Amino acid sequence: MDNPSPVPFLGSGLGYRREISAEIFQHADEIDFVEVIADQYMYGVSSLRFLQRLRETFIVIPHGVGLSIASPGPLDETYVDLACNVSDACDSPYYSDHLCMTKTPGIDLGHLAPMWFTAELLKNTIEKVDRLQSRLGKQVVLENVTYDFEIPGADLTQEEFFGELVGTTGCGMLLDVTNLYTNSVNHGFDPLEALGRLPLDSIVQVHLAGGFWSDGVLFDGHCAPVPEEVWALFGQLVERTPVRAALLEHDARFPAIEELLSQVSRARELLHR
């Protein structure tokens, strides 16, 4: 896809979840946009019609979890057909998913698994991103994920891989600030140094969330308030580059809507700093 349309400034949003649907609509004036999990709306005409109704109130961004763009081999064209239907129903300025694997031939991993940062896989991923953007007719925005381990024998770092991918395809980056922080804690690196190695000018959106500790490991559970360390890292990011959209993710142990909206407001203040 040549020269995708610039993504407008969206502001500060909240992940749309059915558990808090009523509260989200009640406080629509305090939420700049919502993000939906695309895979939850891929089947059935009623799901697509709901997205069309949702966009009457909000800007709606579809966020996929099953693309598996970093798996070897071609795109899953059946999945892409479904993603295109959701993207069209949302009438969104871009479509996002994760830079990871969720499938291998014949196996659905059921997990956002780490990928092998090799030159061969980079070439394959570039071809698939180009194909996907052509099918969608809009920019694809890919998210960094947490990982339990790094696959040895890589040709590139994650930051180099992202830089080559966005530079060649024109795709964007969804920087999950919480994921970056979580990986830095679990793998012992400086998140600010890693931030400086990323193609910051390609960032379209960020994610913010809170997790939990278990057996000395930090997990991105989307079930707690955003920790102060992540807010600080986000503050460093917006001082280095313009960010057009920040989204609060919360998927479990839902607090009062006022607590979520307070974090949405805090993100908005940082965006406008």
Secondary structure by P-SEA (a helix, b strand, c coil): cccccccccccbbbcccccaaaaaaaacccccccccccccccccaaaaaaaaaaaaccbbbbbbcccccccccccaaaaaaaaaaaaaaacccbbbbbccccccccccccccccccccaaaaaaaaaaaaaaaaaacbbbbbbbbbbccccccccccaaaaaaaaaaaccbbbbcaaaaaaaaaaaacccaaaaaaacccccccbbbbbccccccccccccccccccaaaaaaaaaaaacccccbbbbbbccccccaaaaaaaaaaaaaaaac
